[in-house]
Amino acid sequence: MREVEVKALVMDPTQNMPVLLLRDLQSNKVVPVWIGQPEATSIAMVLHQREFPRPLAHDLIKAILKGLGGDLDMVVIDSIQDSTYFATLHIRDHLGKTIEIDARPSDSIAIALRLGSPIYVSEEVFQVAAVEMPILEDERDSKDFSPDRFRTFVESEMRLADFKRFVSEGGV
């Protein structure tokens, strides 16, 4: 498994859909995951450290989990089938027992971000879905990307539409 972080939430202009870019912490690759607008809004709220006046579903799940003495140990995006990603929530109850719950990656990530839980991508998914993210010479030490270079990568070099078409045509 590879630990990832949410690098960006961008719009795929050809599909007019939000795409999460999950950056592998050990390489210069990202895994793009297309998500729905409600989940994108929920994730964006966490990324921008904002809250709605009333709890969203992911906030409610966090409150219920914490209220019952549980925690989210990790999220694993563990498979991809017919261009759909699948994830598993690894939840620990108040007695320390871990249970695994099938969930959509977008919901899983929204919950993990709220709880500060790690997010992983299985090796199988990573090998199929990861895209190389280029680094400029002056970025090698900092591991940070300039906003202009990152935007260029997302909008042209990454070719989200090509990747989506590859996945939907059974290239995985």
Secondary structure in CASP SS format (residue, H / E / C, confidence):
PFRMAT SS
TARGET T0000
AUTHOR 0000-0000-0000
METHOD secondary structure of the structure
MODEL  1
M C 1.00
R E 1.00
E E 1.00
V E 1.00
E E 1.00
V E 1.00
K E 1.00
A E 1.00
L E 1.00
V E 1.00
M E 1.00
D E 1.00
P C 1.00
T C 1.00
Q C 1.00
N C 1.00
M E 1.00
P E 1.00
V E 1.00
L E 1.00
L E 1.00
L E 1.00
R E 1.00
D E 1.00
L C 1.00
Q C 1.00
S C 1.00
N C 1.00
K E 1.00
V E 1.00
V E 1.00
P E 1.00
V E 1.00
W E 1.00
I C 1.00
G C 1.00
Q H 1.00
P H 1.00
E H 1.00
A H 1.00
T H 1.00
S H 1.00
I H 1.00
A H 1.00
M H 1.00
V H 1.00
L H 1.00
H C 1.00
Q C 1.00
R C 1.00
E C 1.00
F C 1.00
P C 1.00
R C 1.00
P C 1.00
L C 1.00
A H 1.00
H H 1.00
D H 1.00
L H 1.00
I H 1.00
K H 1.00
A H 1.00
I H 1.00
L H 1.00
K H 1.00
G H 1.00
L C 1.00
G C 1.00
G C 1.00
D E 1.00
L E 1.00
D E 1.00
M E 1.00
V E 1.00
V E 1.00
I E 1.00
D E 1.00
S E 1.00
I E 1.00
Q E 1.00
D C 1.00
S C 1.00
T E 1.00
Y E 1.00
F E 1.00
A E 1.00
T E 1.00
L E 1.00
H E 1.00
I E 1.00
R E 1.00
D C 1.00
H C 1.00
L C 1.00
G C 1.00
K C 1.00
T E 1.00
I E 1.00
E E 1.00
I E 1.00
D E 1.00
A E 1.00
R C 1.00
P H 1.00
S H 1.00
D H 1.00
S H 1.00
I H 1.00
A H 1.00
I H 1.00
A H 1.00
L H 1.00
R H 1.00
L H 1.00
G C 1.00
S C 1.00
P C 1.00
I E 1.00
Y E 1.00
V E 1.00
S C 1.00
E H 1.00
E H 1.00
V H 1.00
F H 1.00
Q H 1.00
V H 1.00
A H 1.00
A C 1.00
V E 1.00
E E 1.00
M C 1.00
P C 1.00
I C 1.00
L C 1.00
E H 1.00
D H 1.00
E H 1.00
R C 1.00
D C 1.00
S C 1.00
K C 1.00
D C 1.00
F C 1.00
S C 1.00
P H 1.00
D H 1.00
R H 1.00
F H 1.00
R H 1.00
T H 1.00
F H 1.00
V H 1.00
E H 1.00
S H 1.00
E H 1.00
M C 1.00
R C 1.00
L H 1.00
A H 1.00
D H 1.00
F H 1.00
K H 1.00
R H 1.00
F H 1.00
V H 1.00
S H 1.00
E C 1.00
G C 1.00
G C 1.00
V C 1.00
END
